[in-house]
Amino acid sequence: MPPEDDARLRHMIDAARAARRFIAGRGPADLDADEMLVFALVRAVEIIGMSNRLVHAYFDVDKAIVWKAVSEEVPLLLPLLLQALPPA
């Protein structure tokens, strides 16, 4: 794996872990009440891999989709990202 791919993979893992920490003990309604949470989750999801949609359509981000991605898809993706890491 090229070094830059390894670095990107590690950034994705860090972002996935951060997103999970950010939503711990929270619910979808918190996205309406906490602007900073929305920004943090959107940035984490950008890093994980939805950057094109989030960057170019930032004005039309659906908070429900962001919540679903972070609460349902990221927990499934994280083990796969960890498996993709080259052996240390």
C-alpha positions, 0 to 999 in steps of 0.5 A: 500500500502506498504511504499516502493510502495508509495515511488516508486510511488512518485518517478515515479510522480516526474520523470514524472513531471521533464521529462515534464519540461525538454521538455517544449519548445523543440522538438525532434531535441533538442535530437541531439543537447543536450546530457544532455537532452538525459541523463535527459530524459532517467533517468526520463523514467528509473524511470517511468518504462522502466528501464530494456530496458534502463539500459541493452540496453543503447548503443542502445537507440532510441531517437525517442522512448524516445521523444515519451514516454516523449511527448505522453505517460507520459502526459497520465500516470501522472494522473493515477500515481496521482490517484494511490496515497493513500489518504493523 
